[in-house]
Amino acid sequence: MITIVADRPRTDYPHWPVPAERRTVTVLFVDIVGSTALVDRLDPEDVRALQRAYFDTVAGVLHRWQGVVEKYVGDAVMALFGARHSDGFDAYRAVRAGLEIQAALDRRSTVGDIRLRVRVGVATGEVVVDLGDAVSGGHGVASGAVITTAARLQEYAPPGAVALCATTARATAGLIAQRQLVSVPVSGRVSPMPVWHAVGPIRPSVARHDGPLIGRRRELATISEQLTRALRERSPRWVSVVGPTGSGRSRMLHELTRTLSTMDDVSVRWCVVGCPPYPDQVLAPVAELVRNLAGIRHGDGPATVRKRLTDTLTPLFTPDRVAAAVPALQQLLAVPDGGADALTGAAICRDVLLRLAADGPLVVAVDDVDRAAPAVSRFLHALFSTATARELPLAVLTVHQPQWADTRPGPARRVAIRPLATVQSGRLLRHLLARAGQPVALVDRLLPLVGGRPGHAAAYVAAITTCADPTAGGLPDAVRRAAGAELDRFGGEHRAVLMAAGTLDGGISGAAIDRALDWAPGRSAAALRDLVAAGLLLPRRAGGYAFTAPALRQVAAERLPRALRAVFARRAAGTPRLHSVHSLARQPDSRAAAVHPGAVSAVSAGTVSAGTVSGSPTRHAEVVRLDTALAGSAPVPRRTPVSAGTPSAAAIHDISSPLGVRRLRAVRSAGHAPPDRTLPGSVSHTGTLTQLPLRADRLPAANRAAPAVPGPAGRLTRAGVGALPGAAHGVPAVVPVRPLEGLAASA
């Protein structure tokens, strides 16, 4: 089966200053089993109808699970998950898509009742992604070995199965039922490749919280006080517990259910439900509330479900209402899809909760509510509004990440979960290491890595128990996924600021980021404020910023391709700032730079050397083409002189380069000479080169072979060594040009 797909022209996205990233993505590869024999016995028109049914089904499922179709290869389809944005569940979405493709093709009728059988391979790994082309149909978007791994997994998968690599299996453990298969040999690899078979989605198990609570006393007291006031005063309140992944939000909820069990000698009833990622049905959390209220377990038969629902509703409703409510709740438990029957059951569940609140204090808590569908939020809002109107002792507690756009009605309180203090993080690490049977001395190595997040501490200790060494620079998979999802909350300039900040060795400052990205001074200020408000950066008392978690810094820096990482580091490390001619031309004291007539040809040849230009000695600056750096073949940076004496500037265009126009932009540096003074040994306004008399006996022996002239800040520079011969001549001022958007073509 042959499918011809036209290659898309590249689309430039100016809002992505960094056009390519190194990202961890999940690749799905699906192919038809026995397609050659199938095509040989079908009519061409039937082949086309079969193709359309197959590709439409696969593309529809991939779109539903937010996958990007990278290419069509014959009758095979390759898709990416997490190519431009990641939510931390890219592998889970890819596996669910593979399982749904198998089920959808089994259900779909095709030509002549032909049953299509496909194999699916899913692999997770690092690739380089062109962000501008990370859309469906963007051929050649990603490059990396994981693409070949996914194709090989597909070949070894049984017909109708979904094969997983080891990384994908770890990322979906606890969410997907798996069965490990026999390792398969792969050409070009020394050891066989382990393979897992995805069976189907499972309900996540409840996390264990059996260790001591370290820290969090202030947050725990604040939330308890808010809930107690709402229940005692019969004034419903909505409390949101907010924190990033790994901050201990769920542990806080567990402690609240344990500590706030009674109030004024009256038992407080808790109705707690969690929201799994990408639930199959929109009202699944509401159905889970019904199960918790009635004590129904998954797998109970219809008779058991009916009896438990009847026993729960009998004390609350009349017999006629019970007889009508039980079938509706059974329908909600069976298919919580948001249809008319499910909505009827949800309304009955809301009435049950209100009746329970009328009898005694009630707290309805929803963990990870940001994963739930909007129907769950509407359910909670209707419950809260009705309880407020009736003045019932009810409180709603939601737990979610900071970026969730939550509109909490009525009196509400948002409690943020802050990072643990250093002492508290050390106590937590000692407890986790001791429980895992690991040396407690590892605390000193792990403490700088966890960033005050209990989830990161647990992940690092778990990595040590599996014989990994997270202190060697590698992040645990769970930490890397969470940090990548936090970075991907932003795009364009904000993400570029984070990646540039990750390359800075010292403190993070707006000036250093502007230099790294080659932006105008102050351009990064707004993005930095947004990142502080979002909780990714922290302002420092001494000035500048810091990442809230070390993992964020590492992932941000590793997102950059190697060539760009080196360019950013050189720019931020003190390379003279190359301002645009446009910005300098607006200065009132801007004057034309004096450049030797042979300078243009010298720049084109890459041989401009040190000398004196326009009233002061020149300084070397690197010129690196960004498009060449991104291509992975960045040449050795040429050392090009830039005037440091006056605020004037000159643009020198390389018209002989086939890669386009190059710009050389000049600024003054620290230690420049005042513009109204002519230094000895400089080019005078008349074009005459003057020499400064020097005492040879005070020069080092290596420098006595040539006369010296003064350099910036009183330093001496050898004259005649690569200097432009003769006198330099003045040239007219260059017409201002518009500065480049995003990253400039020169560094």
Secondary structure as the mmCIF struct_conf table of DSSP 4:
data_model
#
loop_
_struct_conf.conf_type_id
_struct_conf.id
_struct_conf.beg_label_comp_id
_struct_conf.beg_label_asym_id
_struct_conf.beg_label_seq_id
_struct_conf.end_label_comp_id
_struct_conf.end_label_asym_id
_struct_conf.end_label_seq_id
HELX_LH_PP_P HELX_LH_PP_P1 ALA A 6 ARG A 10
TURN_TY1_P TURN_TY1_P1 PRO A 14 HIS A 15
BEND BEND1 PRO A 17 VAL A 18
STRN STRN1 ALA A 20 ILE A 32
TURN_TY1_P TURN_TY1_P2 VAL A 33 GLY A 34
HELX_RH_AL_P HELX_RH_AL_P1 SER A 35 ASP A 40
TURN_TY1_P TURN_TY1_P3 ARG A 41 ARG A 41
BEND BEND2 LEU A 42 LEU A 42
HELX_RH_AL_P HELX_RH_AL_P2 PRO A 44 ARG A 64
TURN_TY1_P TURN_TY1_P4 TRP A 65 GLN A 66
STRN STRN2 VAL A 68 VAL A 73
TURN_TY1_P TURN_TY1_P5 GLY A 74 ASP A 75
STRN STRN3 ALA A 76 PHE A 81
BEND BEND3 GLY A 82 ARG A 84
BEND BEND4 GLY A 88 GLY A 88
HELX_RH_AL_P HELX_RH_AL_P3 ASP A 90 ARG A 107
BEND BEND5 ARG A 108 ARG A 108
HELX_RH_3T_P HELX_RH_3T_P1 VAL A 111 ASP A 113
STRN STRN4 VAL A 118 ASP A 130
HELX_RH_3T_P HELX_RH_3T_P2 LEU A 131 ASP A 133
BEND BEND6 VAL A 135 VAL A 135
TURN_TY1_P TURN_TY1_P6 SER A 136 GLY A 137
TURN_TY1_P TURN_TY1_P7 HIS A 139 GLY A 140
STRN STRN5 ALA A 142 SER A 143
BEND BEND7 GLY A 144 GLY A 144
HELX_RH_AL_P HELX_RH_AL_P4 ALA A 145 TYR A 156
BEND BEND8 ALA A 157 ALA A 157
HELX_LH_PP_P HELX_LH_PP_P2 PRO A 158 PRO A 158
TURN_TY1_P TURN_TY1_P8 PRO A 159 GLY A 160
STRN STRN6 VAL A 162 LEU A 164
HELX_RH_AL_P HELX_RH_AL_P5 ALA A 166 ALA A 171
TURN_TY1_P TURN_TY1_P9 THR A 172 LEU A 175
STRN STRN7 ILE A 176 GLN A 180
STRN STRN8 VAL A 184 VAL A 184
TURN_TY1_P TURN_TY1_P10 SER A 187 GLY A 188
BEND BEND9 VAL A 190 SER A 191
HELX_LH_PP_P HELX_LH_PP_P3 PRO A 192 PRO A 192
STRN STRN9 MET A 193 MET A 193
HELX_LH_PP_P HELX_LH_PP_P4 PRO A 194 PRO A 194
STRN STRN10 TRP A 196 PRO A 201
HELX_LH_PP_P HELX_LH_PP_P5 ARG A 203 ARG A 208
BEND BEND10 GLY A 211 GLY A 211
HELX_LH_PP_P HELX_LH_PP_P6 PRO A 212 LEU A 213
BEND BEND11 GLY A 215 GLY A 215
HELX_RH_AL_P HELX_RH_AL_P6 ARG A 217 ARG A 232
TURN_TY1_P TURN_TY1_P11 GLU A 233 ARG A 234
STRN STRN11 ARG A 237 VAL A 242
TURN_TY1_P TURN_TY1_P12 THR A 245 GLY A 246
BEND BEND12 SER A 247 SER A 247
HELX_RH_AL_P HELX_RH_AL_P7 ARG A 249 THR A 259
BEND BEND13 SER A 261 SER A 261
STRN STRN12 THR A 262 MET A 263
TURN_TY1_P TURN_TY1_P13 ASP A 264 ASP A 265
STRN STRN13 VAL A 266 SER A 267
HELX_LH_PP_P HELX_LH_PP_P7 VAL A 268 VAL A 268
STRN STRN14 ARG A 269 GLY A 274
BEND BEND14 PRO A 277 TYR A 278
BEND BEND15 ASP A 280 GLN A 281
TURN_TY1_P TURN_TY1_P14 VAL A 282 LEU A 283
HELX_RH_AL_P HELX_RH_AL_P8 ALA A 284 ALA A 294
TURN_TY1_P TURN_TY1_P15 GLY A 295 GLY A 295
HELX_LH_PP_P HELX_LH_PP_P8 ILE A 296 ARG A 297
TURN_TY1_P TURN_TY1_P16 HIS A 298 GLY A 299
HELX_RH_AL_P HELX_RH_AL_P9 PRO A 302 LEU A 313
TURN_TY1_P TURN_TY1_P17 THR A 314 LEU A 316
BEND BEND16 PHE A 317 PHE A 317
HELX_RH_AL_P HELX_RH_AL_P10 PRO A 319 ALA A 334
BEND BEND17 ASP A 337 GLY A 339
HELX_RH_AL_P HELX_RH_AL_P11 ALA A 340 ASP A 359
BEND BEND18 GLY A 360 GLY A 360
STRN STRN15 LEU A 362 ASP A 367
TURN_TY1_P TURN_TY1_P18 ASP A 368 ASP A 368
HELX_RH_3T_P HELX_RH_3T_P3 VAL A 369 ARG A 371
BEND BEND19 ALA A 372 ALA A 372
HELX_RH_AL_P HELX_RH_AL_P12 PRO A 374 ARG A 390
TURN_TY1_P TURN_TY1_P19 GLU A 391 GLU A 391
BEND BEND20 PRO A 393 PRO A 393
STRN STRN16 LEU A 394 HIS A 400
TURN_TY1_P TURN_TY1_P20 PRO A 402 GLN A 403
BEND BEND21 GLY A 410 PRO A 411
STRN STRN17 ALA A 412 ALA A 416
HELX_LH_PP_P HELX_LH_PP_P9 ARG A 418 ALA A 421
HELX_RH_AL_P HELX_RH_AL_P13 THR A 422 ARG A 435
TURN_TY1_P TURN_TY1_P21 ALA A 436 GLY A 437
HELX_RH_3T_P HELX_RH_3T_P4 VAL A 440 LEU A 442
HELX_RH_AL_P HELX_RH_AL_P14 VAL A 443 VAL A 450
TURN_TY1_P TURN_TY1_P22 GLY A 451 GLY A 452
HELX_RH_AL_P HELX_RH_AL_P15 PRO A 454 THR A 465
TURN_TY1_P TURN_TY1_P23 THR A 466 CYS A 467
HELX_RH_3T_P HELX_RH_3T_P5 PRO A 470 ALA A 472
TURN_TY1_P TURN_TY1_P24 GLY A 473 GLY A 473
HELX_LH_PP_P HELX_LH_PP_P10 GLY A 474 PRO A 476
HELX_RH_AL_P HELX_RH_AL_P16 ASP A 477 LEU A 487
TURN_TY1_P TURN_TY1_P25 ASP A 488 ARG A 489
BEND BEND22 PHE A 490 PHE A 490
TURN_TY1_P TURN_TY1_P26 GLY A 492 GLY A 492
HELX_RH_AL_P HELX_RH_AL_P17 GLU A 493 GLY A 502
TURN_TY1_P TURN_TY1_P27 THR A 503 THR A 503
BEND BEND23 ASP A 505 GLY A 506
STRN STRN18 ILE A 508 ILE A 508
HELX_RH_AL_P HELX_RH_AL_P18 GLY A 510 LEU A 517
TURN_TY1_P TURN_TY1_P28 ASP A 518 ASP A 518
HELX_LH_PP_P HELX_LH_PP_P11 TRP A 519 ALA A 520
TURN_TY1_P TURN_TY1_P29 PRO A 521 SER A 524
HELX_RH_AL_P HELX_RH_AL_P19 ALA A 525 ALA A 533
TURN_TY1_P TURN_TY1_P30 ALA A 534 GLY A 535
BEND BEND24 LEU A 536 LEU A 536
STRN STRN19 LEU A 537 PRO A 539
TURN_TY1_P TURN_TY1_P31 ARG A 541 ALA A 542
BEND BEND25 GLY A 543 GLY A 544
STRN STRN20 TYR A 545 PHE A 547
BEND BEND26 THR A 548 ALA A 549
HELX_RH_AL_P HELX_RH_AL_P20 PRO A 550 ARG A 559
BEND BEND27 LEU A 560 LEU A 560
HELX_RH_AL_P HELX_RH_AL_P21 ARG A 562 ALA A 572
TURN_TY1_P TURN_TY1_P32 ALA A 573 GLY A 574
HELX_LH_PP_P HELX_LH_PP_P12 THR A 575 ARG A 577
HELX_RH_AL_P HELX_RH_AL_P22 VAL A 581 ALA A 585
TURN_TY1_P TURN_TY1_P33 ARG A 586 ARG A 586
BEND BEND28 GLN A 587 GLN A 587
TURN_TY1_P TURN_TY1_P34 PRO A 588 ASP A 589
HELX_LH_PP_P HELX_LH_PP_P13 ALA A 592 ALA A 593
STRN STRN21 ALA A 594 ALA A 594
TURN_TY1_P TURN_TY1_P35 PRO A 597 GLY A 598
HELX_RH_AL_P HELX_RH_AL_P23 ALA A 599 ALA A 605
TURN_TY1_P TURN_TY1_P36 GLY A 606 GLY A 606
STRN STRN22 THR A 612 VAL A 613
TURN_TY1_P TURN_TY1_P37 SER A 614 GLY A 615
STRN STRN23 SER A 616 VAL A 623
HELX_RH_AL_P HELX_RH_AL_P24 LEU A 626 LEU A 630
TURN_TY1_P TURN_TY1_P38 ALA A 631 GLY A 632
HELX_LH_PP_P HELX_LH_PP_P14 ALA A 634 PRO A 637
STRN STRN24 ARG A 638 SER A 643
BEND BEND29 GLY A 645 PRO A 647
TURN_TY1_P TURN_TY1_P39 ILE A 655 SER A 656
TURN_TY1_P TURN_TY1_P40 PRO A 658 LEU A 659
TURN_TY1_P TURN_TY1_P41 ALA A 670 GLY A 671
HELX_LH_PP_P HELX_LH_PP_P15 HIS A 672 PRO A 674
TURN_TY1_P TURN_TY1_P42 PRO A 675 ASP A 676
HELX_LH_PP_P HELX_LH_PP_P16 THR A 678 LEU A 679
TURN_TY1_P TURN_TY1_P43 PRO A 680 GLY A 681
BEND BEND30 SER A 682 SER A 682
STRN STRN25 VAL A 683 VAL A 683
TURN_TY1_P TURN_TY1_P44 HIS A 685 THR A 686
BEND BEND31 GLY A 687 GLY A 687
HELX_LH_PP_P HELX_LH_PP_P17 THR A 688 THR A 688
STRN STRN26 LEU A 689 LEU A 689
HELX_LH_PP_P HELX_LH_PP_P18 THR A 690 THR A 690
HELX_RH_3T_P HELX_RH_3T_P6 ALA A 696 ARG A 698
BEND BEND32 LEU A 699 LEU A 699
HELX_RH_3T_P HELX_RH_3T_P7 ALA A 701 ASN A 703
TURN_TY1_P TURN_TY1_P45 ARG A 704 ALA A 705
BEND BEND33 ALA A 706 ALA A 706
STRN STRN27 ALA A 708 PRO A 710
HELX_RH_3T_P HELX_RH_3T_P8 PRO A 712 GLY A 714
STRN STRN28 LEU A 716 ARG A 718
BEND BEND34 ALA A 719 GLY A 722
HELX_LH_PP_P HELX_LH_PP_P19 ALA A 723 LEU A 724
BEND BEND35 PRO A 725 GLY A 726
STRN STRN29 GLY A 730 GLY A 730
HELX_LH_PP_P HELX_LH_PP_P20 PRO A 732 PRO A 736
HELX_LH_PP_P HELX_LH_PP_P21 ARG A 738 LEU A 740
BEND BEND36 GLU A 741 LEU A 743
BEND BEND37 ALA A 745 ALA A 745
#
